[in-house]
Amino acid sequence: MATLALDPDIPAVSLYVLALRQALKAGRTVARFELGELSVEIRAAADSVWALIRREGKGGLALRAAFLAGEFHIAKRKSPKKTLHLSIESALGEHVVVFRTGGDALDHLRMTVRFTPAAPMLVPFMPRDLYPLDAKDDPTGAHGHVEAAQRGLNGGLLYFQFDEPAFGNILYFQNLTAMNDYYRATKTTPDGAVGGEWPELGYLLPTPPQSGTPPTDSLAAGVEVTLSDAILVFRPDAPPHERESARQFLQMLGVAYRLIELPKPEYRDWIDRAERTLRDLDQAPEATIRHYGHRYIHPYTAAEYPDIMVQMSVVAAIHDWGKWRGEPHPLEAEFKAGLGKFYDNRLKTLRRYLPNVGDDKDADAVDSWYLYHPLLNLGKLALDGDEQARTLFLKSIGYGIRAAQHFDYKWPVQYKVTDFSVITKSADDGRGQTDVAGVYAWVMLQAFDLTGEKSYLDEARAAIDAAVGLRFNINYQANLTAWGAAACMRLWRITDEDVYLEQSYVYLGSFFHNCEIWESKLELAVNYRNFLGVTCLQDAPYMAIYECFDSYAAFERYLDNSGPDLEPAARMLIAEYCKYALDRAIYYYPDMLPPEAIAEEQRENNGHVDRKLSFPLEDLYPDGQPAGQVGQEIYGAGAAFVFATRAFHHVEKAPFLLYCDHFVRSSERIGGGTLSIMLDGGETCTAGVSLVRLKRRKLPKIGLMTAGGEVLRPQRTSADRIDYQVPANGRLVLTWN
C-alpha cells in the first residue's frame, strides 16, 4: 500500500485529516454561494457535511458543519438573502445548519448548528471542525501558523495565518454562550475547546471523559441544542509584523463581537457601595490593624500582613472619592500617615512589608510587579499635587530603575529586594512577568510628567522596546497588560512616533485574548455574570476584582491619550469591556450572591468571608465553582470608589446625577437646563445613561436627544431614576426643566 509523505512541518496527522483528504476527492455538492472574493461550496461526504471556503488559486478552508453516522438526507429550507438553511436528517436526529454571510470591509461567515436527538443521546467524541487546504484541496499541503488559541475558559477564538498558499489571515470565533444548554446537559465545559494542531484546528466539542465506566449524562430526545455557533472573519493578506497582526486581530475580533447577541448590562449603584465600603473600612475590626501608631489595611478579612501595594491601592481610590465629593475623606490621610514605615533608607526603596513582618514571610522577597504598582499610585497622588507622595515617589524611583536595568527590562516572577537574586524565574509556562515592562513604563512616564527629565522618558521607551516580539504572550497579569497599553498610548502622544500607537495594539490583543467573551450559565455561574471578564493571570481559572477595576482605570487613561487615529475596533472593545465591568463587578460582593454560591473555606492564611462586609471576593469562576475560594479581598475595596467616580457625574445646580456606563469624553453646559455630552464608544454599540435623583430633590421633566435631533425615549422611569439606552458614539443633548 502506498504511503503519504508529510511535510516536516506536519509531523503527523489524525485519521480525520486523512478522511477529509479522501472525502474532498468524492462527495456531492449541495449548494454554492459567494462571499466577496471567496467561494463557498457545501459538500456532503461519507460521514460529514462540509463548507469548503476557497480563494481562487490560493487555497482555502474546510469547515465541518455536521459529523454524522450512517446515511443522511439533506434538504434546503427557504431562507432570507445571504443565508443558507439546511436540514440534515439521519438516524441521530435532525441537524439544522444555517450559514449567514456579510461584510463591509471584512468578509465574514457565520455557521450555526442546532441538533435535535432522535433518542436520549450520549456524545462520546466529536472531531474538530476546521482544516486549512492548499490550492489542490489537500489538508496536508497547506502551511501556516497559529498566533492565538483559546486559553482555558476565555473566549473561544483561534487566530491563524496561511504561509503557503497565500489564503490570508483568519479569525475563527466560537460563540460559547450559545452552547450553554449542551454543556449543562452533558456536564462538560468548553475549557480550551478552540485550538488544535495544524492542520486540525477549530472547535473540539467538549465530551464527557471516557473510561471503563463513562458518564451517562445525555442530551434529551426531542430537545434542540446548539452544537456550534462559529464565526469566521477573513483578510486576504497575512500581516507583516506583530503590531499589524495585533491590530488586525482587534479589527477582526470587533467584527465577530458585533455579530453575537450581547447580555444587557444593568444600572449599578456604585455610590451606595462606596459609602458602605468606607463605613466597613473605618468600623470593621477585620479591616485594619495598628502598627507603629498607624493604621494599616489587612489584605484579606482579618488576615495577612499589611503591605504597600494594598495600602496604596486603597489610598489612591479613596483619594479619587474625595476629589469626586469635593473634599478629602479622613481615611485617606489616616492611611497615608504610615506609608513612610514601608521605606527602606538603606536600599532607597519601598519594601513590600513593614519592618515587623512575621518570620513566616520572606521580608526580602518581592514579586516584580509589586515593586512598581505602589509607585504608580504614589505617582498618581503626586501628579494631583500631594507633596508627601511626590517626595516618597521620587525617593523610591531610582531603585526601581536599577531593578529594571539589572533584569534588562525582562523581569522574573520573584526576586530578593536586597541583591536582585532570583527566587522564581518563571511561571509554569516558562515565562517571567512579561508585562511588568508596561507598568514600569507608565511609572517612568509619571516621573517624566512630574520632573520633565528626559531620562525617565528614555526608560519608558527602553521598557516598551524590550517587550517587542512577545506577540500574544505579553499578558502575565491583566491589569499590568492594560497599563502597558496605556503607557504605549501615552508614549505615542508624547513622541508622535506611530510605533508606540501600534505597539499598544499588541498589549490590547493579548488582553482581549484572555477575556471571557461569552456568558456562562454553568453550575453556580448562573448567580453572577462573567461576560467580557478577564482572567487575572495568563493561566488563572478565575476572574479577580482587583485586576478588573485596575484595568478599567488604565483604559480610562488609554482613551484619554488616544485620538481619531485609534483603531475603531480597539476603541469599541475597550469601551465594551469597561461597560460590562461596571455591570458584572457587583457580583464580587458576597451579599450579592446566595450563600450556597460562596466557598465554605478560603485559601490558607486568607481569612474568611463575611457576607455583611462590603468587601469583594477575589475570585469568580466561569465554570461555576464556588466563589471566594481565594478569600475576601480588602485590597480590592477600591473598586467601588473607582467605578463610582467614573460612572457618576455631577451636573451643577441640577437635582440629579448623570450616570453613564461609558466614559464621558466631554460635557458642556449650554444654558440653564441644557447639557451637551460626548461619548466615544463603539459606533454600532449602545450605552446606558441614567438620571439619578439627588436626596431631598425631585426629578424634573427630562429630554434626551442625539445631535441629529432624534428624540430618545426612556427604557425605565421611576421617581428615583430614569434610564436610557443611547448610541455609544457621538454627541447627546440633555435638557431639563
N, C-alpha and C positions, 0 to 999 in steps of 0.2 A: 504494500500500500504506500502511495506517495505521502510524504510528509510536507508540512508547511514550514518554511524557514521564516522566522520572525526577525524583524529589525532588532539590533542590540538595544534600542531604546525601549522595546517592549519585551521584557524577559519571559513572560508567559501570559497566556490568555485563558479565560474560563470557557466552559462548554457553551455558554450563552453567546460569546463572541463568535465562535465557530458556527453556531446555529444561525446567527444573524447573517454571517457571510454567505452561508448556503441559501438562506431564505431570500436574499436580495438577488439571487440568480433565478428565482422562481416566483411563486406567489402571483396574486392578481391585483390589478389596480381597481380601487373602489371609487376614488374621486381625485380630482386635481384642482388646485387653485393657486393664485399668485399672491405673493407678499412682497411688494416693492420689487427689488431686483432678484428676489428669491422665488423659487418654485417649490410647491409642496405637493407631494403625491401621497395619498393614503393607500397603503398596500396591505392586503391580507396574506399572511403566511401560515405555516402549519400550526403554530401554537400562539401566534401573536398578531395583533394589528398594529401597523407601524405608520408613523408620519415621517416621510423622507423629505428633508428640507435641504435644497441644493442651491448652490450658487454656480452658475454655468461655468464648467471648466475649472472650478476651484474647490471642489469637494462639497461636503455637507454634513448633516446630522441625521441619525436615525433615532426617533423618539417613539418609545413603546407606548401605545395607547391602552392596550389590554393584553394580559397574559392569560391564556385560556387552556382548557383541557378538552380534548375530543372535538367533534365537529361543531361548527358555529355558523350562524347566519347573520349577515349584516344588512340593515335597511337604513336608507336615508330618510330623515324626517324633514318636513318643511321648516325652514329657518330663515331669520332675517338676513339682510345683506351683510357680507363679511363674516358669516357664521356658517359652519357646517355641523349638522346634528346627526349623529349616528346611533342606531340601536343595534346592539350585538347580543343575540340570544344564543345560549349554549346550555349544556347540562348544568353548569354552575348557577345559572340565573340570567339576569339581564345587566349588561354594561351599557350605560348611556354616556357617549363621548361627545363633547361639544368643543369645537375649535372656533376661536374668535381671533380675528386679525385686526391690526390697526397700526398707527404710527404716523407722526408728522415728520420730525427729523429722524427718529429712530424707529425702525420696524419692530413689531413685537408679535408674538404668537402666544395665545393662552389656550391651554388644553385642560378641561375639567372632566374628570372621570367619576361617574357615580355608579354604584353597583347594588343590585338587589338580589340577595342569595335565594336560590330555589329551596334550600333546606338550611337548618342551623349549620353554620359552616366554620370549621377550623381553618386557619390560614398558616400553614407550616413554613412557607417560604415564597417570596416573590423576587425575581431578579431585578437588577437596576434597569433604568428606563432610557438612558441616553448614551449614544455611541457616535464618536466622530467618524467620518468617512472620507476616503480620498476621492480623487476625481473618477475612479472606477467603481465607486460604491463599496470599497473594501475597508472594513473597520481596522484591519491590521496594517493598513498603508498610510494612515494619517498620522502626522506628528504634531505635537503641541505640548502645552504645559498648563497646569492648574495654578492660578495665582492665589485663590482663596476658596475654601470649602467650609461647610458648616462646622462650627465648634460647639460641642455639647448640645445644649438646648437653645442656642442662639438661633438667629434667622436661618431658615433652610435655603441657603444660597450656595451657588457654585459659580465661580468667575474664572474663565479659562480662555486661552488663545490658541489658534492654529499657528504652527510654524510652517508646515507644508502639508497640503496645498494652502493657498492664501485665502481661506474661507473668511477669516476675520476674528473678531473679538465677541465673546458671548457671555451674557449673564443668564444663568438659569436660577429661577426663584420658585420655591415651593411655598404656597400659602398654607402653612401648617394649621392655621386656625380652622380651615375647612375640614380637617380630618379629626377634630376632637371626638366626634361620635365613634369613629373607628378605634381610636386609641383607648377610649373608655371601655368599649365593648370587649376589646382583646387584652386589656390591661397592659398595654405597651406604651412606650414613649418614643418620640422622634429624636432620640439622642444621637447626634452625629449621623443622621439618616441621609443627608445630602452630601455627596463627595465621590469617593471611588478612586480607582487607579486606572490611568489611561491604558486602554481605550474604553473601559467600562465605567461610566460615570452616572451622575444623576441621583435619583431618589431610590433608596432601598426601603421599601415599605416595611415598617417595623413589624416583626412577628414574634410570638412568644418563644422563649428559649426551648430548644428541643433536647430531650433526654429520654431515658428509659420510660419515664412516666411524664410525658409532656403536659403542659397546661391544657385545660379544656374550655377556656373562655372563648366563646364563639360569637360570630355575627348572627343576628337573629334572622330567621327566614322571613322574607317578605318586607323587611325593613331596609330602606335605601340608606347607604352610607357613601361618603365621598372618599375615594381612594387616592385621588391626585388632583391638585389644582396648580398646574405648572405654568409658569410664565417665562418665556424666553425672549430676551432683548438682544438685538443684533447690531453690530457695527462692522463695516466691510474691511477695515484696516486694523491691524494689531498696533498697539501704542508703542512709540519709540523708546520710552523710558518710564521709570516708576512713577514720576509725578503725573505724567499724562495718563498712565494706567489707572492711577487712583482717581483722577478727575473723571475719566470715562466710567469707572466703577460707580462713582456717586451719581453721575448722569443716568446711567442705566438702571441703577437701583431706584432712582427717582421715578423712572417710567413704571417699574414694577409696583412701587409703592402707590402710585396714583390709581392703579387698577384694582387693588384689593379693597375689600369692604373694611372700613375703619370703625373701631368702637367709639362710642360717643363719650367724650370726657364730660365730667360734671364740675359744677362750681364747688370749690372747697374753701371753707372759712379758715384761712391760714392766720388771720389776725387773732381769732379766738384761740387757736392752737398755740400761737406765740405767747399770748398772755398767760395761758395755763403752764406753758413751759417755764416762763420766768418765775411764776409762783413756786413751781416744784424745785427749780434750781436754788431758789432762795430758802425755802422752808423744809424740803425733804432731807432728813439726815442721811439718806442713802446717796445724795448727790455730791456732797462736798466733804472735805476733810481739812483740818488745820495742821500746818507745819510752819515752824519759824515765825509764828504770829500772823501768818497769812492764810487765806482761804484758797484751796485748790479743788479742782473738779475731778471726781472719780471717772475713769474711762467707762466703766460699766457700773450697774446698780450696786452700790456698796462694795465695789470690788476693784482690784488693780491699783497700782501706784499712779499718782499724778504724773503726767508727762507733758512736755512742752507743746507737742502737736495738739493735744486735747485742749490745753489751756488757751492756746492762740486761736484755735478754730472757733471756740465758743465766744471768746472775747471779740473777735472780728465780727461775728454775726450779731452780737448784742450791740456792737458799735453801729452797724447798719440800721438796727432797730431804733437806736437813739437819733440818728440822722433823720430817719423817716418820721419819727414822732416830733422832732424839733427840739429835743433836749436829751442829753445823755441819760441812760439808765444807771442807777447807782451800782449795779452789779459789774458794769464794765470797769469802773475804777477799782472796785474791790478785788476783782480777779486779776487786773493788771498789776496790782501792788506787789505781788510776789514773783513777778517774772524774772527779776534780777537773780533770784536764787538758782535759776537754771544755768546761769552764765558761768563758764569756767575761765577765770582770769589767766590761768597758765596757758591753756590751749587757745584762748581767744575765740571761743565758740559757745553756742548754746548746747547744753547736754540734754539728752532725752529725759533723764530722770533727775529728781532732786538729789542733793548730796547724801541724804539719809535713806536712800532706797534700800530695800531689804537684800539680804545675802542671796535670796533665791533668784535675783536678777543679775545679769552681767551689766554692770553700770557703764562699761566701756563699749558695749555693742550698740550699733545703730543701723537700722535699715537705711539704705541710701536715700530714699525719698524723704525720710523723717528729718534729715538734716535741713532740707530746703523748704518743706511746706510751712513750717513755723515762720521762716523768713518771708515767705510770700505774704502771710497775713500781717507780719510786722511792717513790711513794705507798704501794704495797703493802708495801714493806720498812719504811717509816716507821710505818705502822699496826701493824706487828709489833714495834715498839719499837726500830728501828735509828736511832740519833741522827744518824749521818753522813748517812743517806738523808733524814731529816727536814730537816736543815739545807739540803742541796742542793735538795731538792724546794721548800721554801719560798723559797729564794733565786731560783728559776727561775720560779715561778708567775706573778709579776707580768708578765713579758714575754709569757707565754702568754695572759694576759688582754688585754694590749694588742693582740696579733695578732688575737684573736677579735673584739674591738670594732672594730678597724680594718677588718676584712673584713665587718663586720656579721653575723658568725656564718655566713657563706657563703664558704667558702674556695676559692681557686683550686687547681690541681694543684701548682704550684710557684712560689715567690717568693724574693726576696732577704731574708735574715735581717737585713740592715743597715738597710733602709729600707722594707720591705714592697712594693717594686716587683715587679709580677707578671712572672714568666718564662713560665709556661704557664698560661693562664687555665682551659682546659677540655680534656677528653679529646675523642676523635673524635666522640662523640655530643653534644657541646656542653655537657656538664655538668662542673662542678668536682668537688672531692672532697666529695660531698654528705653523706657520713656522718661526716665529721670532727666535726660538732656532737655526735654521740653519744659519741665517745671523749673529747672535750673536757668534756662534761657529767660523765662518770664521774670525770675527774681533779678537776673542781671539787667533786664530792661527797666525794672523798677528802680534799681540803683542808678542807672543812666538817667532816668527821668528826675531822680532826686538830686543828682550831683552834676549832670552834664558831662561826666568824664567818659571819654571815648573808649577807655579800656574795658568798661562794662559792656558796651555795645559789641566790642570785639569778642568778648567772652560768649555773649549770646549767639553770635554768628558761628563761633567755633563749635558750640554745643549742637546747634541745629545741623551744621555741616557733618558732624560726626555720626549722625543718625541716618545719613543718606545710604541707601542700599538695604535697609531693613524691610522695606515694602510692607506687606500686610502683617509682619511680625513686630511692628513697632510698639504695639499695645502690651504693657505689662499690667498696669492698674488704670482703670478707665479715666478717673479724674486727672491723672497725670498726662494722659494722652490728650485730653481736652485742653489742658493748659499748654501743652506743646503746640496744638493747633493755634491757640490764641497768641502764643509767642511768635509763631511764624507770621501770622497776620499783622502783628504789631511791628515786626521787623520789616515787612513789606511797606507798611505805612511810613516808617522812619527812613528807609533806604531807597524806596521806589524801585527795588530790584524784584522783578517778577518771579524769580526763582523761589522767593520765600512765600509768595501767594500760592504758587504751585506746590511747594513742599507742605503747606498747610493741608492740602488735599490728601497727602499720604497719612497724616495723623487722623484726619476725619475718616478716611477709608478704613483704617484699622479700628477706629472707634465703632463705626456702624457695622463692621464685620462682626463685632462682639455684642450687637444688640439683638434682643428677642423681638423680632419683627413679626410677632404673632400673639394671639390672646389665648392662653392656656385655660382649659376647663378640666384639667386633670386633678383627681383626688381633692385635696384641700385648697387647691388654687382657685376653686370656684368662689372662695371667700374674698379674693383680692384680685387686683389687676397687675398684669406684667407687660402689657403691650409697650414696645419700644424701651423697655428697661434694659440696662446694660449690665452684663455680669461684671462684678467688681474687679476680678483679676482675669488674666487670659485663660486660666484653666479652672476658674471657680464655678461651682454648680449653682450659685445663688446671686441675686441682686442685693446690693447693700445701700443703705440710705446715705451714708457719707459720700460715697462715690457719685450717687445720684445728684445730690444738691450741689456738690462742689463742681461737677461737670456743668450743671445748669449755670452756675456763676461764671465759669470760664467761658461758656458760649455767649453769655451776655457781652463779655469783653471782646470776644472774637467778632461779633456782629457790630459792636461799637467801632471797631477799627476797619471794618470792611467798607465796600462801596459798590458801585454799579458793575465793577469788573468781576465781582464774585460769581462763581458758577451758580446759576439759579437753583440747581438741584441741591447743592450744598446748603444754600440758604434755607430752602424748603425743609430739608431733613433736620437741620439744627432747630428750626422753629417748631417742627412737629415733635422732636424729642423733648423740647422744653415744655410744650403744651401738655404732653402726656405725663411728664414728670410731676407737674402740679396736680394732676389727677390721681395718679397711682400712688404717689408717695404717702398719701394719707393712711394707706393700709399698713405702713410700718408701725403705726402706733397701736399698741396692744388692745386698747379699748375699742378699736375699730374692727377687731376680729373676734369671732366666738372663741370661748376658752379652749374648745377642742382643737382649734387650729394652731395653738401655740404649744411648742415643745415643753414637756414637763421638766426636763433637765437642760441645763446650759453647759457650754464648754467649761472644763475645769478652770477655776480661778476667775471666771467671768460673772460671778454673782448669780442673780436670779431675775425673773421677770415679775414686775409688779404692774398689773393692768391699770391701777389707779394713777400711776405716774405718767405724765405726758412726755415721756422719752421714747424714742423709736426703737424698735427691734433692729438688730443689724441685718438680718437675713430673711429674704422671701425667696421661695423656690418655684420655678416654673413647672416642675413635675409634681407639685402639690405635697411635698414633705411638710411636716410641721414647721412653722415659722419660729424664729428666735432661738434656734439651736446654739448659735454662737453667743447670744446674750442681748441684753437691753442696753443700747448704745447711748450713754450720756454724751459721749463726744460727738454724736450726731444730732445733739439738741439744737444746733444752729440751723437745721433745715427749716424749721418753722419761721425763723426770722428772715432767712434768705428768700423764701418763697413769698412771704407776706410783703416784704419791702419792694419786690419787683412786680408783683401782680396787682397790688392795690395802689391807687394814685389819688392824692388829694386834689380836689378842684376848689380853688379859692372861693369862699363865700357860697359854695353850693351845699345843699343839705344831704349830699351823698358822696360816697367814694366811688371811683371808677375802677372796676375790676376788669382785667384783660388777661387771657391766658397766653398771649403773645407779648413780646417786648414792645412797648410803645416807643417808637423811634423819635417822635417829636410830637409836641402838642402846643397849640396856640389859642389863647383866649381871644375870641372875636366878639366884642361887645359884652353886654352884661350876662346874657344867658346862652352863649354860643361858644362851643369849643371845637377846634379842628384837631383831629388825631391822625397820625400817620403810622401805619403798620407795614412791616416788610417781611411777611411770611411767604409761604408758597403761593404762586399765582393762581392755582386752582383749588387752594385749601380754604378752610374756614377757621375763624377764631371765635372764641366765646367772649362776649362783653356783657358785663352786668353793672347796673347802678344799684349800689348798696346803701340803704338808708342809714344815716348817722343817728346815734342815740338822741332821743328827745327832739327829733326832727321829723318831717313828713316829706315823702317823695312828691315832687311836683309833677306836672304834666311834661312828659318826655317825648322828644322826637329824635330819630336817628336816621341818617340817610348817607348814601355813598356820595362821592364827589360828583358823580354823574347825575345826581338827583333822584336815584332810586330810593324810595322810602322802605326802610327795613322794619318789619313787624316783629314784636317781641315773641319769644318762644314760651315765656312763662312770666306771669305778673302776680305779685303779691304786695302786701302793704310794706314789706321789708326789702324787696328786691325785684328788679326787672331784668330778665335775661334775654340776650340776643345771640343769634349766630350771624356772623358778618364775614365778608371777604377778608382773608388773612393778609392781603396785599393791597395797599392803596390808602387813600385818604377817606376819613369818615367825618361827618359833621353832626355834632351832638347839640341839641337845643333843649332848653327847659324854661318853664315859667310857672 
